[in-house]
């Protein structure tokens, strides 16, 4: 279907709740979404593309056709969306990596069974425990079991490899009992595995009592080292039990959801609390989604908790979501008891949400390099401005002057958001009878690109984007200069400030403003570019003023002080022009005696002759 046909089909949809299924030319499902009103939601995809982010535009460009399923309520739409996402795994939906199924802990069969993770329980003679919350947390349980009971984690095969080599580093570090040694029998291994099984079944007290009795016996027999080992094992098992309950979800009082949308990566976090104490943390890194925060949190929460048979009593979310009531109902029906889904606004619960958000931000920041962050920012900027490619090289311009004197301009260069100071350039504006920001901007942009066309190596790089310190007028002036040179293909935008002198938006030549405050990182980057360009212009302007007002040739003329000197420079722009001025021209600016002193200083006998003729 063509784009117009897709738009017409969307406009013909009913204003009823349902699910829409976007498909490409190969009938592959690429996106699944839900809507309160199908017509309104689906039509948004086929309207102004400049309003979409880069991922949404990429998804829309792949749509060949779409189907919808009308349902009776938003609740049914939520349940159906979760089922379809889990079934099709669409490439443009935000997906948890574990969304295909919750993991099990598998204990293999044989004389020396081992623990491992499995995606599903199978009829293969092994024993399965679970399902658990996530692969990351479940692997943590296996690792904790091995450490608490000192089970092997190496790749040696038992009994084949027993006695063949020296024990590995794990034995010498005290985290394994060294079952690869010939003197170790199978009885101790089976006993440790049996204890691990009872722990996974929740029979903690049995194992702890058994180990406590063994610890007391060892102490009575003065085997204090063995008693200390058993004491440490009991402590590890008690910690493991708390962690397992949190991951299983069966005894968790509260889960706290956190979310952070970074420049390059996002992170979804769940903190598990038991009895008011933090017991475990589950988190997953994700690509930056095309949905907003509310939609993303709603989708991830539904994926994370949907299909579980054990859930906490209460789930705290970091933001309000439209489907909050429906999500609570879905989870309540799944476990047969009430599950609360809340968005706290104040108090202790709000502090827990803040902690979860901080954890999400830390994980996303740690996993994202500085280069990735900068690349994502310029990618977001390009998408916001409707550019086909992200702007790698950005050049920014600013004008600085004091009245009509010392009009200068600055050009700064930023590569992927980073300043490239070796490419900064300064300009002295020529033939400017009075201050005119628009004419000044037109002149400096024309001079910059004329040097580019002339092959000047200092201006050899062509920018991907131009940013003007100013509004639509400066943008128009820059575009007119580029049009004269036949360079109309480079985007130009102005950087405008609010009443507190902070960059608030970008503006096109037609006056259309493009807000950047929704993306705080992008907002900060554009603000830094504008401030750096302004700083560079002001610095050059001050240098020019200092050069004229200090150490000038005018300082040696009797009767010419700072005030008269400033008047002369403001009128004639330079000492050279003052020297070339006639007595009449000088007298029009300063008093006649001062004019005579200046003219006489530069022209000598000509001034004397003038005086004689006057007399």
N, C-alpha and C positions, 0 to 999 in steps of 0.2 A: 504494500500500500504506500502511496505517496504521503508526504507530510500533511498536505491539505486534506487528504482522505482520512488520515488518522485524527486530525483535528475535528473534522466533521463528525466522525464516529464518536469521539469523546463528548462533543456537544449534544449528541443524541442520547446519551446515557441517562438513566433515571436518577432522581435525587433521593436515592435509597442507600442504606448501608450495604457494604459488600467488599469483595476482594477483586483486585485487578491483576492480571498475569501478563507481563510484557514478554514478547518473544521475538527472536531475530529471524532472519531469512531462512535459517535451517530449522525453525520451529523449536529452538532451544530456549528454555525459560531463563531469562536474564534478570528479571526482577519481579518480586511479588510484594504487593502493598495492600493495605486495608484503607477503607474510607467510610466516614459517616455519610457522605453524599458522593456517590461515584462520579457524577457529572462534574462537580466542582473540583474534585481532587485530580481526576485524570486529565481534565482540560488544561490544568496548570502546566503540564509537561509540554504542551504544544502551543504555548503562547510565546511571549518575549523571551528568547533564548539568553539574552544578556543578563537576565535576572538569575539564571541558574549558575551553580558552581561548575567547575570543570568536569567533575565526575557525572553530574546529572546530564550535562550536554553530551558527554561521551555515551552514556546509556541511551539517551533519546536518539542519538544518531544511529544506534544499532537496532532500534525498534522497527520491525517489519509489520507486525500485527499484534493485537492484544485481545485477550478474552476477559470477561468479567463474570463473577458469580454473585448474584444478589442474594442476600440473607435477610433474616427478620430483625436482627439487632446488632449493635456494636459488639456485644459479647460473642455472638456467633462469628462475626468477622475476625475478631482477635484469635479465637480458637482455630478457625480455618486457616488464617494467615500463618500461624505457628506450624501447623501440619504441612502446609505447602512448602514453606521455607525448608523445613527439615527434610522433606521428600526430594525437592529439586536442587537445593543448594545453589541458588542463583548467584551469579558472579558479582552482581552489583548490590546485592543485599549485604548488610553488615552481619557477619557470621562469627559466632564463637567456634573455635576450632574443635570443640568437643560436642558440637551440636548434632553430630550423627548418632550419638548414643552415650550414655553415661558408663564410665569404665568399671570393670570388675577387677578384684585382686584374685589372681589364679594361683593355685598351689598344684604343681605338677604331680603326677603319680610316680611310683618307684621307691627304691630304698632310700634315696637321698633327694627328696622333693625340694623344689625351689619356688620362691614367690616371684610373680611377674604381673604385669598389667595385661588386661585383655579387653577388647572392645565389646565383646558379648560372651555370654555363657554358652558353652557348647558341650555336646555329649561325647567327650573324649577321654573319660576316665579321670580327669583332673577335678579338683574341688574349687568352687568359685564363691567369693564373698562380695557382697554389694547389691545393687550398684552404688557407687559413690559420686561425689559432686563433680570432680574434674580430674583429668589425668595428672595434672601438676600436684594437686593435693594428695591424690591416691598414691602416687609415687613416693611422696613424702612419708606416708604411713609405712610403706614397704621398707624404706631406708631406716625409719625409726625402729621398726621391728628388728631388722638386722643388727642395728647398733645396740638395742636394749638386750637382745638375747645372744649377741655375738655370733650371728650366723654368717656364713661366707657370702661375699659379694663378688668374688673373682669368677673367671671363666673356666676354671678347672672342673673337670667332669669326675664325679664320684660314682662308684669306687675305683674307676679306671686310673685316675691320677694320684691315688693315695700312695704316699711314700716315694714318688718319683723325683720330686724336687724339694728344695728347702721351702719352708713356709714363706709367704709373701709379706709385704710391708704391713698389711692389715693386722697380722698376728703380732708382729713386734710392736705395733702401736696400741695393742690391747683392744681392738674393735672386732676381733674374730678369735674364736677358740682354736683355730688351726686344725680343722678336720682333715687337712691334707697330710697330716703327720701319721706315721704308721702306728704310733701308740694310741691314737684316738679310736675308740670303737663306735659302732653305729648307735649304741644305746643312748649316749649323751645327745647325739644329733636328733634322734627321734623324740627325745624328751623336750628339747628346745622347740622343735616344730610343733609338738603337742601344745606347749605353752602359748606359742604364737597363735595357733588355731583358737584356743580358748579366749585369748584376748580379742581376736576379731569377732568372736561370737558374743562378746560383752561379759564374759565370765572373769572379770578382773579380780574379784575378791579371792577366788580359788587360787589363782596364780600367785597373788601377793602373799596369801597365807602360807602357801607351799614354800615360797622362797624365804619368807620370814623365819619359818621353822628351820630351814636349812642354814640360814645365817646364824641363828642362835646356837645351833649345834656346833657350827664351825668356831664360834667364839668360845664355847665351853671347852673345845678341844685345843684351844690356843692357836687356831689357824686364822689369825687376824687378817691376813692378806685376803684370804678367801671370803671372810666375813665382810670385808670392805667392798669387795667386788659384788657380792650379793646385795649389799645395801645400795650401791650405785645402780644396780640393775632394777631394784624395786622402784627407785625414784624415776628412772627412765620409763618404766612401764606405766607408772601413774601419770606421767606427762603424756605418754603416748595415748593412753585411754581418753584423756580430755580432748586431744587433737582428733582422734578417730570419731568421737561423738560429734564434734563440730563439722567434720567433713561429711559424715553420714547424714547429718541434719536432723536425726531423730530426737535428740535431746537439746537442740539449740533453742534458746529462748528468743534470740533476736539476731537477724542478719542485717548488716548495714551496707548499703550499696554506695559506692563512690564512682565517679566518672570524671575523666579529664580529657579534653579535646586539645591535643598539642598541634604544633605546626606540621609535623611529619608523621607522628604516631599518636594514637589515642589509647587510653587504658581504662578497663572496666575492672573494678575491685569489689569483692565481697568480704567483709569482716564478720566472723562468726563469734557470737558471744554466748557463753553458758554461765548461768548464775551471776550475770553481771560482769563477768571477766572475759577478756579477749582470749579466745582459744586458738584461733587459726585465721589465716588470711588466704584468700583465693583471688588470683588476678590473671588477666590476659591482655596482651597487647594487640592492637587492631590498627588497620589502616584507617586514615581519617575518613569518616563516612560522609556521604553526601546529605544525610538527614541532619536536622537540627538536634540540639541536646535532648529535648523532650522526647522526640520520636526515637532517637538512638537508645536512650535509657529504657523506654518502653519495650523496644524490640529485644534488647539484650536481656532484660529481666524476664521477659516471657520465654526466651530461649533457654536461659539458665535454669529457671525453675520448672518450666513446662515438662510434664512427663515424669516427674519425680514422685515417689511414693512416700517420701519422708521430707517434711518441711518444717522450718522454724515456726514459732507461734506468731512472730511479728517480723515484717520486712520494712526497713526504713529506706526511702528513696531520696536522692539528692535534689530532685525537682518534681514539680507537679506534672503528671502525665494525663492525657485525655482518657486513657483506658484504665485508670487506677481502680475503679469499681469493678470493671470487667475482669481485670487481672486477679484481684482478690477473690472474685467469685470462681474463676477457673481453678485457682490453686486450692480453694476451700473444697470444691467438688472433687478434686483429685485425691485429697487425703482424708476426706470424710470428717473434717473438723474445721473450725474457723481459723483462717490465716489472715491476719491484718496486714494491709499494705498502706503505709502512712508516709507523708512528707512533712516532717517536723519543721516548725518555723522558729522555735526558740527553745531555750532550756537545755537540759542534759542530752536529750536525743539529738538536738541540732548540733551539739558539739561532737557527737559520734559521727554524724554525717560529714562534718568538716574534716575530721580525722581520716575518714575513708577517702574523701576527695584529695587530701594532701598525699595519701599513699598512692593514689592513682597518678597524681601529677609527678611524684618522685619517680615512679616506675617508668612513665613515658619519657621523662627528661633523661633518665639514665640510659635509656635504650636509643635515644635519638642523638645523632652527632650534630655538631654545629653546622656542617655543610648541608645536612639533610634539612635542618630547620630553615636555613637561608634559601635553599632551593624551593622548598614548599611555599615560602612567603612570596617569592617572585612568581611562582606558578599561580598562586592565589591572586596576585596583583594582575597578571596577564589575563586570567579568567574573568576577573571583575571588570576589566576594561574591554573585554571582548576580543582580545588578541589571539591569533592562531597559535602563537608560540609564546612561552614565557620570556619576559624581557631580561636578557643576560646583562647587557650594558645599559645603564640608565645615566643620562646626563641631565643635570639640573642647573638652572640659570637664575640669577638674581641681580637687580640693579641697586646701586647705592649712590647717593649724592647729597650735597648740602645746598639746597636751592639749585642754582644753575652752575655751580662750581664743582670741579673735580668729579664729574659723572663717570663712574666706573661700573664694571660688571664682573661677575664671577661665574665660572663654570666648574662644577664638581662632577666627578665620575664615580659611580658605584657599580661594582661587578658582583652580581648575585647578592646585592644588599650590602656589600662591604665596600668602604671607601678605597679608591685607588688614587692616592694623593699624587703620584708621579704624573698623572694625566690631568690634574687640575690646571685650569688656565685663567688668566686675568686679562681684562680688556680695558683700555682707556677709550671712552667714547669720543668720537670725532665730529666736528661741525655741528655741535648741539648748542644753539643760541640760548635755549632755556631748558629747564628740566621737563622731560616728557618720557614717562616710563614706557609708553607703548612704542614710541619711535626708538627709544634706547634699546628695547628688547628686539625690535625688528633689525636694528643695525648689528647687534652683537651676534644674533643667530645667523644673519647673512654672512658676516665676516667669518664665523666659525666654519660654515659649510662651504664657503668659497675656498677657504684654505684646504678643505677636504678634497674638493674637486680639482684644485691645482696640484694635488699630490704632496702637500706638505706633510712630512712624516710625523710632525707633532699633532696633527689632526687626522691621522690616517684611519683610525677606527671609526666605523659607523655605528651610532647608537641604535638600540632597539626601541627606546622610549625617551621622550623629552618631558621634563617636568619644569614648569615655570613657577617661580615664586610670585604668585598673583592670581588674578581671576581670568574671566573670559577674554578681557581686552588684551592681556599679555599673550594669551593663547592664540588669538586671532593674529596679532602682530608677528608672532613666531611662524605661524603657518603661511602668512603672506610672504615672509622672507624666504621660506623654503620653496614656495610655489614659483618664485622668480627664478630659482635655480633648478627647477624640475625635480624636486625631492619631496613629493607629496605622500610617500608611503610610510613615513615615520610617524607614529602616534604622538600627539602633543596634548598634555593636560596641565592645568594650573593647580597649584596647591594653595588652598584658601584657609584662613585661620578664623577662629571664633573671637568673641570679645575679650577672651583671656589670653589671646595670642598663642593658641594651640592649634595645630593643624586639625581641621575637622572634616575636610572632604576634598575630593578632586573635582575639577570642573572642566567640561569640554568647551570648545569654542562657541557653541550655541547656547551656553549658559546652563546646560544640564549638569546637575551636581550628582556625584557618585559617592555615596557614604562609605567610609572605611572604618567607622567606629565599632561595627559589629565584630570585626576580627581584630582583637586587641594587639596581637603581634604585628599584623600588617599596619595597623594604625600607628604603632610605635616606630616601625621602620620608615614609613613615609615622613613622620615627624622628625626623625633623626636626619633624613636627607635634607629636608627644608631648613632645619636649624644649622646644619653644617654648611649649606650653600650660603645662607645669610651671614654666618660667621665669617666665611672666607671673603665675602664682598665687603663687609664692614671693616675687616682688617686691612684690606687693600686701600679702601677709601681713607682710613686714618693715616696710613703711610703717605698717601698723596698729600693730605693736608699738612702733615708734619714736615714734608719736604718743602712745601711752599712757605710755611709760616716760620720755620726755624732754619737758620743758616742760609737765608735767601740773600741775593745780591742787593735787595732793597734795604737790608739792615745797615748798609754803610752810608746811607743818604741822611744827612742832617735834617731833622724835623719830620722824618717819616717813622712813626711809631707803629705798634701792632694794629691800631685801628685803621690808620691810613693804608697800611700794607694790605690788610684784609680787603679794604674797599677797592684797591687797585687790582688785586688778584681776582676778586669776584667779577669785576668788570671786564678785565682783559684776559683772564684765564691762566696766563703764564707770565713769567718775568720777561721772556722773549717778546711777547706782545706789548708789554709795558714799554720796553726799550724802543720798539718800532713805532710807538704812538707819537702823534704830533702834540705840540704844546696845547693846541686847542682841544684835542681829544682828552688829554690829561686833565685840563681845567674843567671839563664837563663832569669829571668824577670827583676830584678833590679840589680844595681851595687853590687859587692862582699861585700863591707863594710856594705851596707844596708842589704844585705842578711844575713850576719853574725850577725848583730844586731837583726834582726827579729828571726833568729833561736835561738840565745842565750837567747832572751827574753822568748821564750816558752820552751827551753830545758835545760837552765842553764849549769851544769857541762859538759854536752855532747858537748856544744859549745866550752868550754874551752879546752876540750880534743882534739877537732878537731883542735883548733888553735895550740896546742903544737905539734900535729903530723905534721901539715903543716910546722911549723917552723923547 
